């Protein structure tokens, strides 16, 4: 299964070891393919530098050493969403046949897409955690 994990979940995983987001990352790495798009990587670096500078080295290590497939999205929109900064993430997920998008960002829950299961970290663990 191809799983994309959004910025907020990755940052939360780095901030608190053993947290639900951290468990999601570990589960995906063990059981599925972790796919990230360039927008997510860019946001992870920018937000970590700005809000959690003491975690910057941990984020850098995670992004460099984990087995991540890095993908791009097309410039056209498959589905329009309200938050324009998240549009490239949706485009990349749909273009690259992502099965699951794990996020805590409410904007992703504002649209329905039959080809993409969007869930919170807790919902991911409830469905795929075993």
C-alpha positions in Angstrom: 0.0 0.0 0.0 1.3 3.5 -0.9 0.9 5.9 2.0 1.6 9.6 2.0 2.1 11.3 5.4 1.4 15.0 5.7 3.7 17.6 7.2 1.9 18.0 10.5 2.1 14.2 11.2 5.8 14.0 10.3 6.6 17.0 12.5 4.6 15.6 15.4 6.5 12.3 15.0 9.8 14.0 15.3 8.7 16.2 18.3 7.4 13.3 20.4 8.8 9.8 20.2 6.2 7.2 20.9 3.3 9.5 20.0 0.5 8.4 17.7 2.1 10.2 14.7 5.4 8.5 15.5 3.6 5.1 15.6 2.0 5.9 12.2 5.4 6.6 10.7 6.9 3.4 12.1 3.9 1.3 11.0 4.1 2.7 7.4 7.8 2.1 7.2 7.4 -1.5 8.4 4.4 -2.5 6.4 3.9 -0.1 3.5 5.6 2.3 1.1 6.1 5.8 2.4 5.6 8.3 -0.3 6.3 12.1 0.1 5.9 14.9 -2.3 8.3 17.8 -2.6 5.7 20.2 -1.1 5.6 18.0 2.1 9.4 17.9 2.4 9.7 21.6 1.8 7.0 22.3 4.5 8.7 19.9 7.0 12.0 21.8 6.6 10.5 25.3 6.8 8.2 24.6 9.7 10.8 22.8 11.7 13.3 25.6 11.2 10.8 28.2 12.2 8.9 26.6 15.0 11.1 23.8 16.3 14.7 24.7 15.6 15.9 22.3 18.3 14.4 19.4 16.2 15.9 20.5 12.8 18.7 17.9 12.9 16.2 15.1 13.7 14.0 16.2 10.8 17.0 16.4 8.4 18.1 12.9 9.4 14.5 11.5 9.0 14.1 13.0 5.6 17.6 11.8 4.4 17.8 8.3 5.9 14.3 6.9 5.8 13.3 4.9 2.8 11.0 7.5 1.2 9.9 7.7 -2.4 9.8 11.3 -3.4 7.3 12.2 -6.0 6.1 15.3 -7.8 2.6 16.2 -8.8 1.2 17.6 -12.0 0.5 21.3 -12.3 -3.2 20.7 -13.1 -5.7 20.0 -10.4 -7.6 16.8 -10.2 -9.9 18.1 -7.5 -9.9 21.7 -6.3 -9.6 22.2 -2.6 -10.0 25.3 -0.5 -6.5 25.6 0.9 -4.3 26.5 -2.0 -1.0 25.6 -0.2 -2.3 22.0 0.1 -3.3 21.7 -3.5 0.1 20.4 -4.6 -0.2 17.6 -2.0 -3.6 16.5 -3.3 -2.3 16.7 -6.9 0.7 14.6 -6.0 -1.3 12.0 -4.1 -3.8 11.5 -6.9 -1.2 11.6 -9.7 1.0 9.0 -8.0 -1.8 6.6 -7.0 -1.5 7.0 -3.3 -3.8 4.8 -1.4 -3.9 6.6 2.0 -3.1 10.1 3.0 -2.5 10.5 6.8 -3.1 14.0 8.0 -4.3 16.2 10.8 -5.1 19.0 8.5 -8.9 19.6 8.4 -8.7 21.0 4.8 -8.1 17.6 3.4 -11.4 16.3 4.8 -13.4 18.9 3.0 -13.6 17.0 -0.3 -14.4 13.4 -1.2 -12.3 11.3 -3.5 -13.0 7.7 -4.0 -9.5 6.9 -5.0 -7.8 8.3 -1.9 -8.5 7.3 1.7 -7.8 10.3 3.9 -7.5 9.8 7.6 -6.1 11.1 10.9 -3.2 9.3 12.5 -5.5 7.7 15.1 -7.9 6.5 12.3 -4.9 5.1 10.4 -3.7 3.1 13.4 -7.3 1.8 14.1 -7.6 0.6 10.5 -4.0 -0.5 9.6 -2.1 -0.6 12.9 -2.2 -4.3 13.6 
